[in-house]
């Protein structure tokens, strides 16, 4: 059922990702414009991610292609993975699925307007009507109520919550011309506070350099505990990312969270060498009319911050870089009670995102149809 009140009015809030989950929403990759003529490598990466998550929480996988059932037979048989068919355009569950909120005993969804990261201004694909309808459709499947936030444009990757009233976002994304140009910064902040029950919004200036989403926060900075964040970092002052990360660091260093606490900031290194598109990868992508093709040598927004926190694991992108191990070691120290699972995700990155972008956690709450 659609709700036209707001979560704040009803006593619902967005919990942190490190809080307990009832499950995770994912979508099997198929669209040639993201996953190429042969999505085999992407599907292999998705399979490994799904297997790691399904060890401690149920994965709801939207998939019409029989390859998903073949790849995940064991998890499906054990009911750790539930296959369902819903209309979708692409596989970015973080951005097209609902953002979930809870009051501690019940879960509800939020249906933001989705316009493929910029609509007619700078959107990445023109056919996104099914993706925009997914949040309501998935909430109906779960049997839970869903807030209708249209016409406010937002994606799940653009927000990070600590579950205690503090929200991380970036100016680069939330103030981009293709999202909510008629709203002021103050109006956008108030909308976020109303729908996520946030008390404090931290506006970071920038996302990752060359991020096609206009700088989603989930690629640059993430909560790992209350008042504790990881920030994507490079020590190379000649890298365009250096000034971006340094500006974000200054903001975080001078900010307090909703509880009045200073942030502990852990620098999570970027890959030591920028990840760029190969000739073979560029030729694989099949673009629809109006879509920008991949180009050989194009820099991709590779970041270890784009991890997913499952109930008993943290699933972390790997790029075949010398900093892969450093990132894992840092995250192991931050999540001592969770298994750190590395997954080589170059194929997901070429598609346009990474592990966090293709997952959407469903928090615990006891709602009918979940768990």
C-alpha positions as CSV (number, residue, x, y, z in Angstrom):
1,X,0.0,0.0,0.0
2,X,1.2,3.5,-0.8
3,X,1.6,5.9,2.1
4,X,1.4,9.6,1.7
5,X,2.5,10.5,5.2
6,X,6.2,10.6,6.0
7,X,8.4,8.2,8.0
8,X,9.2,11.0,10.5
9,X,5.5,11.6,11.1
10,X,5.0,7.9,11.7
11,X,8.1,7.3,13.9
12,X,10.2,5.4,11.3
13,X,13.9,6.0,10.6
14,X,16.6,4.6,8.3
15,X,18.9,2.2,10.3
16,X,22.6,1.8,9.7
17,X,23.8,-0.9,7.4
18,X,25.7,-2.5,10.2
19,X,22.5,-3.0,12.1
20,X,20.8,-6.5,11.8
21,X,19.2,-7.4,8.5
22,X,16.3,-9.6,7.5
23,X,17.5,-9.9,4.0
24,X,19.0,-8.3,0.9
25,X,17.6,-7.3,-2.5
26,X,19.6,-8.0,-5.6
27,X,18.9,-8.1,-9.4
28,X,20.6,-10.5,-11.9
29,X,22.6,-8.6,-14.5
30,X,21.3,-8.7,-18.1
31,X,21.2,-5.3,-19.7
32,X,23.8,-5.2,-22.6
33,X,24.4,-1.5,-22.0
34,X,25.9,-2.3,-18.6
35,X,27.0,-5.9,-18.8
36,X,27.9,-6.4,-22.4
37,X,27.2,-8.9,-25.1
38,X,28.4,-11.6,-22.7
39,X,27.5,-11.0,-19.1
40,X,29.2,-14.1,-17.9
41,X,32.0,-12.4,-15.9
42,X,29.5,-10.1,-14.2
43,X,27.3,-13.0,-13.4
44,X,30.2,-14.9,-11.9
45,X,31.0,-11.9,-9.6
46,X,27.3,-11.5,-8.7
47,X,27.2,-15.2,-7.8
48,X,30.1,-15.0,-5.4
49,X,28.6,-11.9,-3.8
50,X,25.2,-13.6,-3.4
51,X,26.8,-16.7,-2.0
52,X,28.7,-14.7,0.6
53,X,25.6,-12.7,1.7
54,X,23.3,-15.7,1.7
55,X,25.4,-17.3,4.4
56,X,23.9,-14.9,7.0
57,X,20.8,-13.4,5.4
58,X,18.3,-14.3,2.8
59,X,18.8,-12.8,-0.7
60,X,15.8,-11.9,-2.7
61,X,17.0,-12.1,-6.3
62,X,15.1,-10.7,-9.2
63,X,15.9,-12.8,-12.2
64,X,14.1,-13.9,-15.3
65,X,17.1,-15.6,-16.8
66,X,17.5,-19.3,-16.1
67,X,21.3,-18.8,-15.6
68,X,20.6,-17.5,-12.1
69,X,18.9,-20.7,-11.0
70,X,21.7,-22.7,-12.5
71,X,24.4,-20.7,-10.7
72,X,22.7,-20.7,-7.3
73,X,21.0,-24.1,-7.0
74,X,22.3,-24.9,-3.6
75,X,21.3,-21.6,-2.0
76,X,17.8,-21.7,-3.7
77,X,17.2,-25.3,-2.4
78,X,18.1,-24.1,1.1
79,X,15.8,-21.1,0.8
80,X,18.8,-18.8,1.3
81,X,18.1,-17.3,-2.1
82,X,14.6,-16.6,-3.2
83,X,14.1,-16.0,-7.0
84,X,11.3,-13.7,-8.1
85,X,10.4,-12.1,-11.4
86,X,9.6,-8.4,-11.4
87,X,10.0,-6.0,-14.4
88,X,13.4,-4.2,-14.3
89,X,15.6,-2.3,-16.7
90,X,18.9,-3.0,-15.0
91,X,20.6,-4.5,-11.9
92,X,21.3,-1.5,-9.6
93,X,19.2,-2.6,-6.6
94,X,20.7,0.0,-4.3
95,X,19.3,2.8,-6.5
96,X,16.1,1.3,-7.9
97,X,14.9,-0.8,-5.0
98,X,13.2,0.7,-1.9
99,X,15.1,2.5,0.9
100,X,13.9,0.7,4.0
101,X,13.0,2.3,7.3
102,X,11.9,0.8,10.6
103,X,10.2,1.8,13.9
104,X,11.9,-1.0,15.7
105,X,9.1,-3.6,15.2
106,X,8.0,-3.0,11.6
107,X,9.7,-2.3,8.3
108,X,8.4,0.0,5.5
109,X,9.9,1.1,2.2
110,X,10.4,4.4,0.5
111,X,9.9,4.8,-3.2
112,X,12.0,7.7,-4.4
113,X,11.7,8.9,-8.0
114,X,14.4,7.2,-10.1
115,X,15.5,8.9,-13.4
116,X,18.7,6.9,-14.2
117,X,21.0,9.4,-12.4
118,X,20.0,12.6,-14.2
119,X,17.1,12.1,-16.5
120,X,17.1,14.1,-19.7
121,X,20.0,16.3,-18.4
122,X,22.7,13.6,-17.9
123,X,20.9,10.3,-17.2
124,X,22.7,7.1,-18.2
125,X,19.9,5.3,-20.0
126,X,16.6,6.5,-21.4
127,X,14.4,3.5,-20.6
128,X,14.1,3.4,-16.8
129,X,10.3,3.2,-16.2
130,X,10.4,-0.3,-14.8
131,X,13.3,0.6,-12.5
132,X,11.3,3.6,-11.2
133,X,8.4,1.3,-10.5
134,X,10.5,-1.4,-8.7
135,X,10.4,0.0,-5.2
136,X,6.6,-0.2,-5.0
137,X,6.5,-3.6,-6.7
138,X,9.0,-5.2,-4.3
139,X,7.2,-3.8,-1.3
140,X,4.0,-5.3,-2.5
141,X,5.9,-8.6,-2.9
142,X,7.1,-8.4,0.7
143,X,3.6,-7.4,1.9
144,X,4.8,-4.1,3.5
145,X,3.7,-0.5,3.2
146,X,5.7,1.9,1.1
147,X,6.0,5.7,1.3
148,X,5.7,7.5,-2.1
149,X,8.3,10.2,-2.2
150,X,7.7,11.2,-5.8
151,X,8.6,13.6,-7.4
152,X,11.7,13.8,-5.2
153,X,14.6,12.2,-7.2
154,X,17.1,10.2,-5.1
155,X,19.0,6.9,-5.2
156,X,20.0,4.7,-2.3
157,X,23.7,5.0,-3.2
158,X,23.4,8.8,-2.5
159,X,22.7,8.3,1.2
160,X,24.4,6.7,4.2
161,X,22.8,6.6,7.7
162,X,24.4,5.8,11.1
163,X,20.9,4.8,12.4
164,X,21.3,7.4,15.1
165,X,20.2,10.5,13.3
166,X,23.2,11.3,11.1
167,X,23.2,11.2,7.3
168,X,26.1,11.4,4.9
169,X,25.5,12.8,1.4
170,X,27.5,14.7,-1.3
171,X,26.8,18.1,-2.7
172,X,28.1,16.9,-6.1
173,X,25.2,14.4,-6.3
174,X,22.3,15.9,-4.4
175,X,22.7,19.3,-6.0
176,X,23.3,18.0,-9.5
177,X,21.2,19.6,-12.2
178,X,19.5,16.4,-13.3
179,X,17.9,15.5,-10.0
180,X,15.9,18.2,-8.1
181,X,16.9,21.5,-9.7
182,X,13.8,23.4,-8.5
183,X,14.7,22.7,-4.8
184,X,17.2,24.6,-2.7
185,X,19.9,22.9,-0.7
186,X,17.9,23.6,2.5
187,X,14.7,22.1,0.9
188,X,16.6,19.0,-0.1
189,X,18.0,18.6,3.4
190,X,14.6,19.0,4.9
191,X,13.2,16.4,2.6
192,X,15.9,13.9,3.6
193,X,15.2,14.7,7.3
194,X,11.5,14.1,6.8
195,X,11.9,10.7,5.0
196,X,14.9,9.3,6.9
197,X,14.2,10.9,10.3
198,X,17.7,12.4,10.2
199,X,18.6,15.1,12.7
200,X,22.0,16.0,11.2
201,X,23.0,16.0,7.5
202,X,26.7,16.0,6.6
203,X,27.2,17.5,3.2
204,X,30.5,16.3,1.8
205,X,31.6,18.3,-1.3
206,X,32.6,15.4,-3.6
207,X,32.3,11.8,-4.6
208,X,34.9,9.7,-6.5
209,X,36.5,11.2,-9.5
210,X,34.8,10.0,-12.8
211,X,31.8,8.6,-10.9
212,X,28.9,8.4,-13.4
213,X,26.3,8.8,-10.6
214,X,27.5,12.4,-10.0
215,X,29.3,11.4,-6.9
216,X,27.3,8.9,-4.9
217,X,28.4,9.0,-1.2
218,X,28.6,5.1,-1.1
219,X,31.7,5.2,-3.2
220,X,33.6,7.8,-1.2
221,X,32.5,7.5,2.5
222,X,30.6,5.1,4.6
223,X,29.7,4.6,8.3
224,X,31.4,1.6,9.9
225,X,30.1,2.4,13.4
226,X,28.4,5.3,15.1
227,X,30.7,8.4,14.7
228,X,33.2,6.3,12.6
229,X,33.6,6.5,8.9
230,X,35.9,5.2,6.2
231,X,36.9,7.7,3.5
232,X,38.4,6.8,0.2
233,X,41.9,8.3,0.0
234,X,45.0,8.7,-2.1
235,X,48.3,10.2,-1.0
236,X,49.1,11.1,-4.6
237,X,48.6,14.9,-4.8
238,X,48.8,14.7,-8.6
239,X,45.7,12.5,-8.7
240,X,42.5,14.5,-9.3
241,X,41.0,12.5,-6.4
242,X,43.4,13.9,-3.9
243,X,41.8,17.3,-3.7
244,X,38.3,15.8,-3.6
245,X,39.2,13.4,-0.7
246,X,41.1,16.2,1.1
247,X,38.1,18.5,0.9
248,X,35.8,15.8,2.3
249,X,38.3,15.1,5.1
250,X,38.2,18.8,6.1
251,X,34.4,18.8,6.3
252,X,34.4,15.6,8.4
253,X,37.1,16.8,10.7
254,X,35.1,19.9,11.6
255,X,31.7,18.2,11.9
256,X,29.9,16.7,14.7
257,X,27.2,14.0,14.3
258,X,23.6,14.2,15.6
259,X,24.8,13.1,19.0
260,X,27.4,15.8,19.2
261,X,30.3,13.3,18.6
262,X,33.4,14.1,16.5
263,X,34.1,11.6,13.7
264,X,36.8,9.0,13.7
265,X,38.0,9.1,10.1
266,X,39.8,6.0,8.7
267,X,41.5,6.6,5.4
268,X,40.8,3.6,3.0
269,X,43.2,3.7,0.1
270,X,42.1,3.7,-3.5
271,X,43.7,1.3,-5.9
272,X,47.4,2.3,-6.3
273,X,46.9,2.5,-10.1
274,X,43.7,4.0,-11.6
275,X,41.5,1.3,-13.1
276,X,40.8,2.0,-16.8
277,X,38.7,0.3,-19.5
278,X,40.4,-2.1,-21.8
279,X,39.8,-2.3,-25.5
280,X,38.1,-5.6,-25.1
281,X,35.8,-4.3,-22.3
282,X,34.8,-1.3,-24.4
283,X,33.9,-3.4,-27.4
284,X,31.8,-5.7,-25.2
285,X,29.3,-3.0,-24.1
286,X,26.2,-2.7,-26.4
287,X,24.8,0.8,-26.1
288,X,21.2,1.8,-26.9
289,X,20.6,5.0,-28.9
290,X,21.6,8.0,-26.9
291,X,23.8,6.1,-24.4
292,X,27.5,7.0,-24.1
293,X,29.8,4.1,-25.0
294,X,32.7,2.9,-22.9
295,X,36.0,4.1,-24.3
296,X,39.4,2.4,-24.1
297,X,41.5,4.1,-21.4
298,X,38.4,5.6,-19.7
299,X,39.0,5.9,-15.9
300,X,36.5,4.0,-13.7
301,X,35.4,5.0,-10.2
302,X,37.1,2.1,-8.4
303,X,36.8,2.3,-4.6
304,X,37.0,-0.2,-1.8
305,X,34.4,1.9,0.1
306,X,31.7,0.3,-2.1
307,X,31.5,-2.8,0.2
308,X,28.3,-4.4,1.6
309,X,27.9,-5.1,5.3
310,X,26.0,-8.4,5.7
311,X,24.9,-9.8,9.1
312,X,28.1,-11.9,9.5
313,X,30.3,-10.6,6.7
314,X,31.7,-7.6,4.8
315,X,31.9,-8.2,1.1
316,X,34.7,-6.1,-0.4
317,X,35.6,-5.2,-4.0
318,X,39.0,-6.3,-5.3
319,X,40.7,-5.0,-8.4
320,X,43.9,-7.0,-8.7
321,X,45.8,-4.1,-7.2
322,X,48.5,-4.1,-4.5
323,X,46.1,-2.1,-2.3
324,X,43.5,-4.9,-2.3
325,X,45.1,-6.5,0.7
326,X,45.6,-3.2,2.6
327,X,41.9,-2.5,2.2
328,X,41.0,-5.9,3.5
329,X,43.3,-5.5,6.5
330,X,41.8,-2.1,7.5
331,X,38.2,-3.4,7.2
332,X,39.1,-6.5,9.2
333,X,40.2,-4.3,12.1
334,X,37.0,-2.3,11.8
335,X,34.7,-5.4,11.7
336,X,36.4,-7.9,14.0
337,X,33.1,-9.9,14.4
338,X,32.4,-10.2,10.7
339,X,34.1,-12.3,8.0
340,X,35.9,-10.2,5.4
341,X,35.1,-11.6,2.0
342,X,37.1,-10.3,-1.0
343,X,35.4,-10.6,-4.5
344,X,37.1,-9.6,-7.7
345,X,34.6,-7.2,-9.2
346,X,36.2,-5.6,-12.2
347,X,33.2,-6.7,-14.4
348,X,30.8,-5.0,-12.0
349,X,32.9,-1.8,-12.1
350,X,32.9,-1.8,-15.9
351,X,29.1,-2.0,-15.6
352,X,29.1,1.2,-13.7
353,X,29.2,0.4,-10.0
354,X,30.3,-2.1,-7.4
355,X,29.1,-4.3,-4.6
356,X,27.2,-1.7,-2.6
357,X,25.5,-0.5,-5.8
358,X,24.0,-3.9,-6.5
359,X,22.7,-4.7,-3.0
360,X,20.0,-3.2,-0.8
361,X,19.7,-4.3,2.8
362,X,16.3,-5.0,4.4
363,X,16.5,-4.3,8.1
364,X,15.0,-6.4,10.8
365,X,11.6,-5.3,11.9
366,X,9.3,-8.3,11.9
367,X,7.1,-7.1,9.0
368,X,4.9,-9.7,7.4
369,X,6.6,-11.3,4.5
370,X,10.2,-10.7,5.6
371,X,12.6,-13.2,7.2
